Amino acid sequence: MQFKDKVVLVTGASGGIGAGTAKAFAREGAKVMLADINVEQGKQRLAEIESAGGEAAFFPIDVTSAEHMQALINETVRRFGRLDIVHNNAGISGGNHFTADVTETEFDQIVAVNLKAVWLCMKYSIEQMLKQGGGVLVNTASALSLTTIPGSAPYVATKHAVAGLTKTAATEYGAQNIRINAVCPGVIRTAMLNSHPRLDEMEPKLLALHPAGRLGEIDEVVNAVLWLASDGASFMHGSLMTVDGGWTAA
Ligand SMILES: NC(=O)c1ccc[n+]([C@@H]2O[C@H](COP(=O)([O-])OP(=O)(O)OC[C@H]3O[C@@H](n4cnc5c(N)ncnc54)[C@H](O)[C@@H]3O)[C@@H](O)[C@H]2O)c1
């Protein structure tokens, strides 16, 4: 129960990595606000947490909307009294096009979800954390914050930008007891991977990127996020923690 009575917000909590962290924080005693655009799956995740004895709520949100994001932070504080930990995690992948073939619509959408929304969540969370004297943010960046693969320019650009946001904000708020770090997963088996338009062709290539000889599992990222959010990581500020089977070390 290492997060007993802590208030935790997870964006992108309806599926994949975010659903994993929401459940794990709840198991560890936290009061968890799940936020996602996928309402049906979000309510399922909430029911699973509650039936396991956890305390949680679900807030439907499009993270790209500043109005929604402010409302989410306000509702979290109204419901649970404060905001201790944020897993700023919602994200989308791209369509696997080379740079010149990316449409303006696709580019704008990826920038809105993977970059602007990450900043919005940081902005309103940090405002609340400053009022209450501290807090912890863990952004979900990516191995693609540190390296690249062809066919993913907007995704790679936004994930590099999340690294920049993480490091910059960490230098700004560390002295005010706000720790800000990012987790950088390699390829993890989630809906995002399964939705890849040419998964059969891509999977062996993706496998070959990981010296561990396999792709990652959701719990392996969850463990890193929980540790970064814990007091055990008390001197971690602005780090980009890779959980990538050695991809970016190779
Ligand atoms: N799966 C991987 O291989 C991998 C690797 C590195 C980084 N990541 C990152 O991990 C994070 C989680 O991805 P995942 O793999 O769990 O994917 P996922 O698709 O399983 O989960 C993403 C969640 O974000 C939600 N979401 C998307 N757009 C939203 C919006 N506008 N408003 C609110 N919610 C929205 C989705 O509904 C979904 O529940 C993302 O930031 C992703 O870029 C994933």
The ligand as a Tripos MOL2 file, in Angstrom:
@<TRIPOS>MOLECULE
LIG
   44    48     1     0     0
SMALL
NO_CHARGES

@<TRIPOS>ATOM
      1 N1          2.5360    0.7060  -26.9720 N.am      1 LIG1
      2 C1          3.7790    1.0860  -27.2430 C.2       1 LIG1
      3 O1          4.5460    0.3750  -27.8720 O.2       1 LIG1
      4 C2          4.2790    2.4160  -26.7420 C.ar      1 LIG1
      5 C3          5.6480    2.6590  -26.7850 C.ar      1 LIG1
      6 C4          6.1320    3.8810  -26.3290 C.ar      1 LIG1
      7 C5          5.2620    4.8340  -25.8430 C.ar      1 LIG1
      8 N2          3.9280    4.5720  -25.8160 N.ar      1 LIG1
      9 C6          3.0530    5.6180  -25.3070 C.3       1 LIG1
     10 O2          2.3040    5.1010  -24.2230 O.3       1 LIG1
     11 C7          1.1030    5.8690  -24.0830 C.3       1 LIG1
     12 C8         -0.0650    4.9180  -23.9350 C.3       1 LIG1
     13 O3         -0.1750    4.1650  -25.1290 O.3       1 LIG1
     14 P1         -0.7040    2.6560  -25.1730 P.3       1 LIG1
     15 O4          0.2960    1.8660  -25.8890 O.co2     1 LIG1
     16 O5         -1.1620    2.2490  -23.8290 O.co2     1 LIG1
     17 O6         -1.9000    2.8810  -26.2010 O.3       1 LIG1
     18 P2         -3.4660    2.6170  -26.0940 P.3       1 LIG1
     19 O7         -3.9800    2.9920  -27.4290 O.co2     1 LIG1
     20 O8         -3.7110    1.2540  -25.5510 O.co2     1 LIG1
     21 O9         -3.9230    3.6650  -24.9830 O.3       1 LIG1
     22 C9         -3.9750    5.0550  -25.2250 C.3       1 LIG1
     23 C10        -5.1730    5.6250  -24.5210 C.3       1 LIG1
     24 O10        -5.2110    7.0410  -24.7760 O.3       1 LIG1
     25 C11        -6.5610    7.3860  -25.0510 C.3       1 LIG1
     26 N3         -6.6380    8.6110  -25.8610 N.ar      1 LIG1
     27 C12        -6.2400    8.7730  -27.1440 C.ar      1 LIG1
     28 N4         -6.5430   10.0120  -27.5650 N.ar      1 LIG1
     29 C13        -7.1610   10.6420  -26.5340 C.ar      1 LIG1
     30 C14        -7.7420   11.9390  -26.3670 C.ar      1 LIG1
     31 N5         -7.7410   12.8470  -27.3620 N.pl3     1 LIG1
     32 N6         -8.2790   12.2440  -25.1760 N.ar      1 LIG1
     33 C15        -8.3000   11.3290  -24.1700 C.ar      1 LIG1
     34 N7         -7.7930   10.0900  -24.2700 N.ar      1 LIG1
     35 C16        -7.2270    9.7470  -25.4510 C.ar      1 LIG1
     36 C17        -7.1260    6.1940  -25.7890 C.3       1 LIG1
     37 O11        -8.5470    6.1650  -25.7730 O.3       1 LIG1
     38 C18        -6.4770    5.0300  -25.0460 C.3       1 LIG1
     39 O12        -7.2870    4.5720  -23.9720 O.3       1 LIG1
     40 C19         1.0380    6.7780  -25.3110 C.3       1 LIG1
     41 O13         1.4730    8.0800  -24.9560 O.3       1 LIG1
     42 C20         2.0170    6.1250  -26.2720 C.3       1 LIG1
     43 O14         2.5470    7.0500  -27.1910 O.3       1 LIG1
     44 C21         3.4060    3.3870  -26.2420 C.ar      1 LIG1
@<TRIPOS>BOND
     1     1     2 1
     2     2     3 2
     3     2     4 1
     4     4     5 ar
     5     4    44 ar
     6     5     6 ar
     7     6     7 ar
     8     7     8 ar
     9     8     9 1
    10     8    44 ar
    11     9    10 1
    12     9    42 1
    13    10    11 1
    14    11    12 1
    15    11    40 1
    16    12    13 1
    17    13    14 1
    18    14    15 2
    19    14    16 1
    20    14    17 1
    21    17    18 1
    22    18    19 2
    23    18    20 1
    24    18    21 1
    25    21    22 1
    26    22    23 1
    27    23    24 1
    28    23    38 1
    29    24    25 1
    30    25    26 1
    31    25    36 1
    32    26    27 ar
    33    26    35 ar
    34    27    28 ar
    35    28    29 ar
    36    29    30 ar
    37    29    35 ar
    38    30    31 1
    39    30    32 ar
    40    32    33 ar
    41    33    34 ar
    42    34    35 ar
    43    36    37 1
    44    36    38 1
    45    38    39 1
    46    40    41 1
    47    40    42 1
    48    42    43 1
@<TRIPOS>SUBSTRUCTURE
     1 LIG1         1 GROUP 0 **** ****
